[in-house]
Amino acid sequence: MTVEAAYTPEAQTNGYGGKSGDIEPLFCKDEFAAIGKLCMTWPAQASSLKIDAASECNKIETTLYAPVDQVQNAIMIGLMKELGMTDLWVDVERTANGWYSKGKLLTEFESDWAEGEPSNDQSDQLQCAVVSASVGYKMKSVSCMEEYPSYCMAIRPNCPQGYTWLALFGNGTSCFKITSPTLEANIYNENDTRTEVTIAEHYCLKDKTRLAVPTDLDQRNALKSWYSTLEPAGVNVRNS
C-alpha cells in the first residue's frame, strides 16, 4: 500500500443531507459537519464582526467560510433557508485591485453576487461581503464593522488531480491516491530484488510524492476506514 500528501489551504466532503452522489464522499472529524463540499463547524458562530469571526476560526485551526463554486453556493443557500438564517459572513474583501478571497482574486466561478453588486466605489465603507436573504440569498457588499453569523471550514490541501483529501488523517492536510505499482513494467520485473516498500517509495518519487507512513493508531484507522471503501490497489499520500 502506497501513500503521498500535499499542503495548501482550501476545503471538501459528501453532499449535504446525503451519504453519496456526484460529490465523492469524504468524512469529517467529529467536531465538523459535512456540508456540500466542505467540512464545517456546527452550529454557526453567533453574530460578530468579520475580523472577530475569522479570529475564532483561526483559534481552532480553521478558516472563515468562503465561496468555492456555484454548487456549494446553492447548498449554503439551502442550508440558510432551512435554518432561517438571513445573513452569513463570507471571507471576501475588497482591495484596491478588486474583490479577493483567501489571498486570491474572486472569480465568477466562485462568486454569486446580487444584481448591482459588488460595490467598487473605493470611497465607501462597503469592503466586506455577506450572503443575504435581503437580496435573494446572494452576495452583497457590507461594512466590515457590521455583525453577522459565520461558519468556520476545515483547511484542506489543494489536492493534485487524482488525489483525494482525507480530513480524518492527522491534522487534515493530506491528499491520498490509490496506485497499482505492480502494473508498472519499468518498476517491476522478475529479477527485481528490492523490497515492496522500496519499490513503493520509488513509485511515489516518480509522482513527486512520498510513501505514506501513519504515525499513530488514529492515522492508521483513518487510512483503513477510507481504504475499505475503495477497490483494492495501493495508496499514495501527497505532501507539499
C-alpha positions in Angstrom: 0.0 0.0 0.0 1.5 3.4 -1.1 0.6 6.9 0.2 1.5 10.6 -0.7 0.3 14.1 0.6 0.0 17.9 -0.3 -0.4 21.1 1.9 -2.2 24.2 0.6 -5.3 25.8 2.2 -8.7 25.0 0.9 -11.7 22.6 1.7 -14.2 19.4 0.6 -17.0 16.3 1.6 -20.1 14.3 0.9 -23.3 16.0 -0.3 -25.4 18.0 2.2 -28.1 15.7 3.5 -26.7 12.6 1.9 -24.1 10.0 2.0 -23.3 9.7 -1.7 -24.0 11.3 -5.1 -22.0 13.4 -7.5 -19.6 14.6 -4.8 -17.1 12.0 -3.7 -18.0 11.1 0.0 -15.4 12.2 2.5 -15.5 12.0 6.2 -15.1 15.0 8.6 -13.7 14.9 12.1 -16.2 14.7 14.9 -16.3 18.5 15.5 -17.2 19.2 11.9 -20.3 18.6 9.8 -20.1 17.5 6.1 -21.9 20.3 4.2 -21.7 20.1 0.5 -18.0 20.0 -0.4 -16.9 21.3 3.0 -16.2 20.2 6.5 -17.7 23.0 8.6 -18.0 23.7 12.3 -21.5 23.2 13.7 -23.6 25.2 14.6 -22.9 28.6 13.2 -21.0 31.1 15.3 -23.0 33.9 16.8 -23.1 37.3 15.1 -19.8 39.2 15.3 -17.5 41.5 13.4 -15.9 39.7 10.4 -12.4 40.2 12.0 -13.6 38.5 15.2 -15.3 35.7 13.4 -12.1 35.0 11.4 -10.1 35.1 14.6 -12.4 32.5 16.3 -11.9 30.2 13.3 -8.1 30.6 13.5 -8.1 29.5 17.1 -9.3 26.1 16.1 -7.1 25.9 13.1 -9.9 26.5 10.6 -10.7 29.4 8.3 -13.8 31.6 7.8 -16.3 30.2 5.2 -15.6 31.4 1.6 -17.5 30.5 -1.6 -15.7 27.8 -3.6 -18.1 27.2 -6.6 -21.8 27.6 -7.6 -22.7 24.1 -6.4 -21.5 24.9 -2.9 -23.2 28.3 -3.1 -26.5 26.6 -3.8 -26.0 24.2 -0.9 -25.3 27.1 1.5 -28.4 28.9 0.3 -30.5 25.8 1.1 -28.9 25.5 4.5 -29.5 29.1 5.4 -33.2 28.8 4.3 -33.6 25.6 6.3 -32.1 27.2 9.4 -33.9 30.5 9.0 -30.6 32.4 8.6 -30.9 35.8 6.9 -27.2 36.7 6.6 -23.9 34.9 6.7 -20.3 36.2 6.5 -18.2 35.1 3.6 -14.4 35.5 3.6 -14.4 38.0 0.8 -12.9 41.5 1.0 -12.4 44.4 -1.4 -8.9 45.7 -2.1 -7.5 48.4 -4.4 -7.2 45.6 -7.0 -10.7 44.1 -6.7 -12.5 41.6 -4.5 -10.3 38.9 -3.0 -10.9 35.7 -1.1 -8.1 33.7 0.7 -5.5 35.9 -0.9 -6.8 35.2 -4.5 -8.9 37.4 -6.8 -12.5 36.2 -6.6 -13.8 34.7 -9.8 -17.3 34.4 -11.4 -16.9 30.6 -10.9 -16.8 31.2 -7.1 -18.9 34.3 -6.5 -22.7 34.7 -6.6 -23.2 38.5 -6.4 -26.7 40.1 -6.3 -27.7 42.4 -9.2 -25.8 45.7 -8.9 -23.2 44.1 -6.7 -20.4 44.3 -5.6 -19.6 47.9 -4.8 -16.4 49.0 -6.4 -16.6 52.6 -5.1 -13.3 53.0 -3.1 -14.8 56.0 -1.3 -17.5 53.9 0.5 -17.1 51.6 3.5 -18.6 48.5 1.9 -15.4 46.4 1.9 -16.7 43.1 3.1 -19.5 40.7 2.0 -22.3 38.5 3.2 -24.8 36.1 1.7 -28.1 37.8 2.5 -31.8 36.9 2.2 -32.5 40.6 1.5 -31.0 40.2 -2.0 -32.3 36.7 -2.7 -29.7 34.8 -0.8 -26.9 36.2 -3.0 -23.8 38.1 -2.0 -23.8 41.8 -1.3 -21.2 44.3 -0.1 -21.4 45.4 3.5 -19.3 47.3 6.0 -16.7 45.2 7.8 -17.9 46.8 11.0 -21.3 45.2 10.9 -22.1 41.9 12.8 -23.3 38.7 11.2 -23.3 34.9 12.0 -20.5 32.8 10.5 -19.2 29.3 9.8 -15.6 28.0 10.0 -14.4 25.5 7.5 -11.6 23.0 7.7 -8.5 23.9 5.9 -7.5 21.3 3.2 -4.7 20.9 0.7 -5.2 21.8 -2.9 -5.1 18.2 -4.0 -3.5 17.4 -7.4 -5.6 15.6 -10.0 -6.2 12.0 -9.0 -5.7 12.6 -5.2 -8.4 12.7 -2.5 -8.4 14.8 0.6 -8.7 12.7 3.8 -9.8 15.1 6.6 -9.6 12.4 9.3 -5.9 11.8 8.7 -3.6 13.6 11.1 -4.2 17.4 11.0 -6.4 17.1 7.9 -3.9 18.4 5.4 -3.0 15.3 3.4 -4.2 14.0 0.0 -4.2 10.3 -1.0 -4.1 8.4 -4.2 -4.7 4.8 -5.0 -2.0 3.3 -7.1 -1.1 -0.1 -8.5 2.7 -0.2 -8.9 2.6 -3.9 -9.9 1.3 -2.7 -13.3 4.4 -0.5 -13.9 6.7 -2.5 -16.2 9.5 -0.1 -15.7 9.4 -0.7 -11.9 8.8 -4.4 -11.5 10.5 -7.3 -13.3 11.1 -10.9 -12.3 14.7 -10.2 -11.3 13.9 -7.3 -9.1 15.4 -7.9 -5.6 14.1 -4.7 -4.0 11.6 -4.9 -1.1 8.0 -4.0 -1.7 8.5 -0.9 0.4 11.5 0.3 -1.7 9.5 -0.2 -4.9 6.5 1.7 -3.4 8.8 4.6 -2.4 10.3 4.6 -5.9 6.8 4.8 -7.4 5.9 7.7 -5.2 9.1 9.6 -6.2 8.1 9.2 -9.8 4.9 11.1 -8.9 6.9 13.7 -6.9 5.3 12.4 -3.6 6.3 10.2 -0.7 5.2 6.9 0.8 2.5 7.4 3.5 3.6 6.4 6.9 0.9 6.5 9.7 2.5 7.6 12.9 -0.3 6.6 15.3 -3.4 4.4 15.7 -5.8 7.2 14.7 -3.9 7.8 11.4 -3.8 4.1 10.7 -7.6 3.8 11.4 -8.3 6.8 9.2 -6.4 5.2 6.3 -8.0 1.8 6.9 -11.5 3.3 7.0 -11.0 5.2 3.8 -9.2 2.3 2.0 -12.0 -0.1 2.9 -14.4 2.0 0.7 -12.2 1.6 -2.3 -11.3 -1.2 -4.7 -8.1 -3.0 -3.7 -4.9 -1.4 -5.0 -2.3 0.8 -3.3 -2.5 4.2 -1.6 -0.3 7.3 -2.3 -0.2 10.3 0.1 1.0 13.6 -1.4 2.8 16.3 0.6 4.0 19.7 -0.5 
